[in-house]
Amino acid sequence: MKRTNISKFIGIGLVTACGIFNMQALAASDKFPDHSLQMVVGYPPGGPTDIVARIAAAEMSKVLKQSIVVDNRSGASGMIAAEFVSKAKPDGYTYLANASLHVINPSVYPSMKYDALNDFTPITQLVSVPLVLVVPKDSPFNSVQDIIDFAKKNPAKLNFGSAGNASSQQLSGELLKILAEVDMQHIPYRGSSPALTDLIGNQLDFMFDSMPSAMPFIKSGQLKALAVTVKKPVDALPGVPTVADSANLPEFDVSTWYGLWAPKNTPDEVVQTLWKAASEALKEPKVIEQYAQLGAEPVASDPATFKKFNETEFEKWGKIVKLSGAKAD
């Protein structure tokens, strides 16, 4: 057989194979989902990411008419779960539920085993959530200004916990240090849940935490809420001021958010199906109420909008990390 004929034969074979593969992919997309899905969460059960994710998963499973198994793979500031999903089959059956830390980590960790922006297909932003500054119930501090005043007189004596290095919880504390010009020690944990346990046990002085995980302890009286991190008071915490107002720090404005990502190259039809399921779920009155009790506001942005939001947040938090000097251990 002549070389030109061989080349034509190979070319025809490749085109045919690609055509068959694409037809199979489309057929699989049309049937999606035909079995249970795996929502991988980068933090332990009981933490804010887990709480937000499980509320969404429970309702999404009804929309998709398939069960959604929540798989908690905690550690490394959410990177263990993210790496797992980045290597998963891009068929939509395995996807990531993570916090805004997903786009902060690249600014803190010089060597990561995945690309936070390019190894994932954004699905949707689930909710936006303010953080709340909490202290133990018997803490001598009753305001943010109390903490600042003590820290000025006692440099490096106060410690605050977080869900991990470079988390929004840590960066909120670092921002407070910068704006108030005080020195305090940061102690990272593997998620909010263990940090809150130590805070309740008086092993930490204070903590900025996402409202979904902090609210149960505030309501039970185990923790005192001193301030929220956004510009306006939050309905879920009546009478609790903002950090900006209570400490005369007008530049202080921080919130966190939670979203869903699929592995890169996940078919558009599948991504759209997951987004629509999440969007429908977040419109349910009981879901809205559940999130409202946690101080969380549903978003349900479409994949294209969420992709742009990822890029904007990546740049914003990168600047804050550089300003604070936050580093991975």
N, C-alpha and C positions, 0 to 999 in steps of 0.2 A: 504494500500500500504506500502511495506517495506521501511525503511529509505534509503537503497541503491538505490531502484527504484525511490524514490522521488528525491534523489540527482541527479540521472541520468536524470530525467525528467526536473529538474530545469536547469541542465547544458546544456541539449539539447536546452531548451527554450532560454537561454542566448546566446548560439552560434547562434541560428537562428535569434534572435533579432539583434545581432551585425552584422550578415551577411546582414540583410535587411537594417540596418542603413548605413553600408558601401556602399551597392549598391546604396542607395538613395543619399549618399554624392557624390559618383562617377558620378551618373547621373546628379546631380546638377552642378558638376564641368565641365562636358562635355558641358553643356548648357551655362556656364558662359561666358560673362554676358548676361542675358536676360532682364534686365531693368537698369535704371539709377544707377549711383554710387555716393557715397558721399566722397569727399576729405575734410577731416577736417584739418583746418589750425589753428595753435596755436597763431596767431597774427592778428592784425587788418588789414583791407583792406589798401593797399598802402604801407605796410611795405615790407622789402626784402623777407621774407618767402612767403608772399601772392603773390608778383610779380613773383617769381620763380615758385611757385606752379601753378598759373593760366596759365603761358606760357605752362607748361607741360600738364596741364589738357585739354587745348583747343585742342592740337594735339593728346593726348591719346584718347580723346573721338572719334576722327575720326578713329583711328586704331581699337578701340573696337566696333565702331558703336553703341555706347550708350552715352547719355549725362552724364557729370560729374558735379555734383553740388558742388561748393566750399562753405564750411561751416566754417566761421570764428568764432572760440571760443577762444577769447583772454583772457589773464590774467595768473597770477602765473607763469611767465616765460615759457609759453607754456605747463604747466602741466595740465591745465583744459582740453585742447584738447586731450592731451595724455591719461589722465585718462578716458575720454569719449570713446576713441577708444579701450583702453585696456579692456573695459567691453562690447564692441560691439560684435555682432554675428560674429564668425570667418568664414564668407562666401566670403570675398573679396569685398563686396559691400560698406563697410565702412573702410576707411584706413586713415592713418595720413601723413600729409606733415609737416615736422618740420626742424628746423635748428640743427646744431651740439650741441646746448644747450641741446638737448634731452639726450646726454650722459654725459653732464657736471653737470646737476642738482643733480644727486645722490651724488656728492662729496660736495654739498653745503647744501642740505636740508636733515637733519637727518631722518625726517619722511615723506615718500612719500606714496601715496595711490596705487602705482603700482611699478613694477620692470622694469626699463627702458630697461634692456637687456633681461630679461626672459619672460616678459608679451607681447612681440611683435615678429612678424616674419619680419625680414628685407626684403625689396623688392629690393630697389636700391638706390644708391647715385645719385642724379640728377646732381648737379653741384658743383664745387669748386670755391670759390670767395674770393679774397683779400678784406681787409677792407681799408677804406680811412679815413685819419684824416681831418676833415672839420671844418671850423670856419665861422662865419657870414661874409658877403661880406665887411663890414666896420671894421672888426677886425684889431687891430694894429699888430696882429701876421701874419707874412708872411713866417714863417718856423717853423719846430719843435723845432729848437734851440731857437727861440724867446720865445716859450712857456716855455721851460726848464729854460732859463735865468730868466724870470719873476718869475717863481715858486721858484727858489732858493732864490731870493730876497724877495719874498712875500709868505712865507709858508702858505698853506691852504687857500689862497685867490682865487685860480682858481677852477672852477667846471667843470666837464664833465658829459655828459649824456650817457645813454645806453638804450638798449631795455629791460633791466631787470637785476636783480641781477644774477651774475655769467654768464651772456651772454658773448659771445666772444668780444662784444663791451666793456663791463666793464673790462674783463680780459686783453684786450689790453691796457687800461688805467692804470690798476694796474701794468702791466709789465713795462710800461713806467716809472711809479713812482719808481719801484724797480731798474731798470737799470740806470735811471738818478739821483736817490737818491733825489727825491723831494716829497713834500707833496701836494696833490690836493684832492678835495672833489668829490666823486662819487654821482650822482643823478640818481636813477633808474626810468624808465618809463614802461608803459605797451605797449611795442613795440617801434619800431624805429620812426614811423610816428609822435606820439605826442612829442617825444624828438626832432625831427628835427624841428617841429613847434616852440618849445621854443628856439632852437638854432638860427633859422632865426630871431626870435624876440629878440635876444640878452639877453635871460634869462639864457643861458649857454655860457661858454667860448669856448668850443670845444667839439668834439665828434668823436669817432671812429665809423664808420658805414659801413655796408655792401654796396657795390657799387650799387646793384640794386635799393635800395631806395634813395641813395644819389645822383646818377648821374643826375636825372632830375633837381635837385636844383643847381648842379654844372653847368650844361649846361645853365640854365636860369640866372646864375650870382648871385643867392641869397646866395650861399655858395662858399667859396674858398677852393680848395683842396690843402693841404699842403704836404701830403705824403701818400704813400701806405704802407701796413704793411708786404708785402712779400719781398723776397730778390732781385727781379728784377723789374724794371719799368713795368707798365702795358700799353699795346697798346691803351686801351680805354681812357687813361689819359696821352697823350704825354706831356713831359716836367715836369711831376710831379715826384719828386724823391722818393726813399724809406725812411722809417724812419731810417733804419740802416745806410744809407749813409748820410742823411741830418743832423743827430744828432750824428754821430759817435758812434752808438750803434749796433755793428755787430751781437749781439745775438738776436736782435729783428726780429722775423719772425713769423707772425700770419696770419692765413686765417680761413675762416669759410666755411661751406658746408651745403647742404640741401639734404634731402632724403625722402623716402617713407617707411612706416611701416604698416603692417597689424596686427590684433590681433593674439596672439599665437594660434596655432592649426588650422590656416587657411590652407586648403589643398594645397599641393605642386603644383598641377596642376593649381590652381587659382593664386598662387603667381607667378608661371612661366608666366602665361598669362599677369599679370599686369607688370612684368618686361619686357617682350618682347614688350608690348605696349609702355612702357616708352622708351625703347631702340630705337624702330622705330621712336618715336616722336623726340627724341634728335638727330637723324640723318638728320632730315629735314633741308634743307638749311636756310629756313626762321627762324626756331627755333634757329639754331646755330647763325644766325645773330642777333636775338633779345637778346640772352644771351651775345654775344660778345659786344654789345653796352653797356651792364651793367657790363662788365668786368668779366663775369662768364664763366667758361669752362665746357662744358658738360662732364659727366663721364659715367653714365649708367652701373655701375658695376652690375654683376649678384648677386643674393641673397646670395650665399655662401661667395663671396668676400666681400660683404657689411657687412655681419655678423662679419667677422674677423676684418674689419675696425672699426666697432662699438666697439669691445672689445679693440682694440689698442688705439683708441681715448679716451675711458673711462679711461684707465690707464694714458695716457699722460696728459689730462686735470685735472685729479685728483691730479697729482703732482703740476701742475701750481696753482690750487686753494689753495693747502696747502701752497705753497711758498708765494702766495699773501696775504693769510689770508682772502680771500673773504668769506663773510657770508651772509646768508639770513636774511632779516629784521624780 
